[in-house]
Amino acid sequence: MTTTERLARFEAAQEVLGFLMAVRAEWIYIESKKAQPDASKIAQWEAEQKAFFEIEDGLRFDDQDGIEQVITTYGPVARRIFEAR
């Protein structure tokens, strides 16, 4: 794999995680604006958002296995959410 291809995969993994964090932020905002917000949903989404941030923060350009794992694990999740919009 060329450096350019590796960089593209690295950026794709970052984008997937960034999208999932942004979606959680949106869900948290929408839920918090309800007359009776569900605190357990908000707490769950905040925890998920934190976990995605920690994964993204730990990604390294030279860790192809980690990059591919993010894309394989979370890419389909992000795609389903994106397509449902």
Backbone torsions as a table, in degrees:
resi	resn	phi	psi	omega
1	MET	NA	133.8	-179.4
2	THR	-75.3	165.6	177.0
3	THR	-60.1	-40.0	179.2
4	THR	-63.0	-42.1	178.5
5	GLU	-66.9	-41.2	178.2
6	ARG	-62.9	-41.2	178.7
7	LEU	-64.2	-40.7	178.8
8	ALA	-62.5	-41.5	178.4
9	ARG	-66.3	-40.5	177.8
10	PHE	-60.8	-47.4	179.1
11	GLU	-65.6	-35.4	177.3
12	ALA	-63.0	-43.3	178.3
13	ALA	-62.2	-42.5	178.1
14	GLN	-62.6	-41.9	180.0
15	GLU	-64.5	-41.9	178.8
16	VAL	-60.0	-49.2	-179.3
17	LEU	-65.6	-40.5	177.7
18	GLY	-60.9	-41.7	178.1
19	PHE	-63.0	-44.6	-179.2
20	LEU	-65.4	-35.6	176.0
21	MET	-66.6	-41.9	-179.7
22	ALA	-65.3	-39.9	178.1
23	VAL	-62.1	-43.8	178.6
24	ARG	-61.9	-40.2	178.4
25	ALA	-61.6	-41.0	177.9
26	GLU	-63.9	-46.1	179.9
27	TRP	-61.7	-41.9	179.2
28	ILE	-61.7	-45.4	180.0
29	TYR	-61.0	-48.7	-178.8
30	ILE	-61.1	-45.5	-179.1
31	GLU	-65.0	-39.5	-177.7
32	SER	-68.1	-21.4	179.7
33	LYS	-85.4	-8.2	179.2
34	LYS	-70.3	155.2	179.3
35	ALA	-57.5	-39.3	177.7
36	GLN	-131.4	83.4	-178.6
37	PRO	-63.0	146.5	177.6
38	ASP	-87.9	102.1	-176.2
39	ALA	-61.9	-31.1	-179.5
40	SER	-69.7	-37.9	175.6
41	LYS	-63.4	-45.7	-179.6
42	ILE	-60.4	-45.3	179.4
43	ALA	-62.2	-41.6	178.9
44	GLN	-62.2	-47.6	-178.3
45	TRP	-67.3	-34.8	175.7
46	GLU	-64.9	-40.2	178.2
47	ALA	-65.5	-42.3	178.4
48	GLU	-64.0	-42.4	179.0
49	GLN	-59.9	-43.6	178.9
50	LYS	-63.7	-42.1	179.7
51	ALA	-62.9	-43.1	177.9
52	PHE	-62.3	-41.2	178.2
53	PHE	-61.3	-44.3	-179.0
54	GLU	-64.8	-38.0	176.7
55	ILE	-64.4	-46.6	179.9
56	GLU	-62.1	-42.4	-179.8
57	ASP	-62.9	-29.3	-178.9
58	GLY	-88.5	-8.6	-179.8
59	LEU	-65.5	139.3	177.3
60	ARG	-130.6	141.0	-177.8
61	PHE	-55.9	-34.5	-177.1
62	ASP	-88.5	6.6	179.0
63	ASP	-105.0	74.4	-177.5
64	GLN	-61.2	-36.2	179.4
65	ASP	-63.4	-43.7	178.7
66	GLY	-64.4	-41.2	178.4
67	ILE	-62.3	-47.7	-179.8
68	GLU	-65.4	-34.8	178.3
69	GLN	-64.2	-41.9	177.7
70	VAL	-61.5	-47.1	-178.3
71	ILE	-63.8	-43.8	-178.8
72	THR	-68.2	-41.1	-176.6
73	THR	-77.2	-48.1	-171.2
74	TYR	-101.9	-17.3	178.6
75	GLY	-57.5	-49.7	179.1
76	PRO	-63.0	-33.9	177.9
77	VAL	-64.8	-47.4	179.3
78	ALA	-62.2	-41.5	-179.6
79	ARG	-62.2	-44.4	179.6
80	ARG	-61.2	-43.9	179.5
81	ILE	-64.4	-45.0	-178.7
82	PHE	-62.2	-43.5	-178.5
83	GLU	-70.7	-24.6	179.6
84	ALA	-77.8	-11.9	-177.7
85	ARG	-78.1	NA	NA
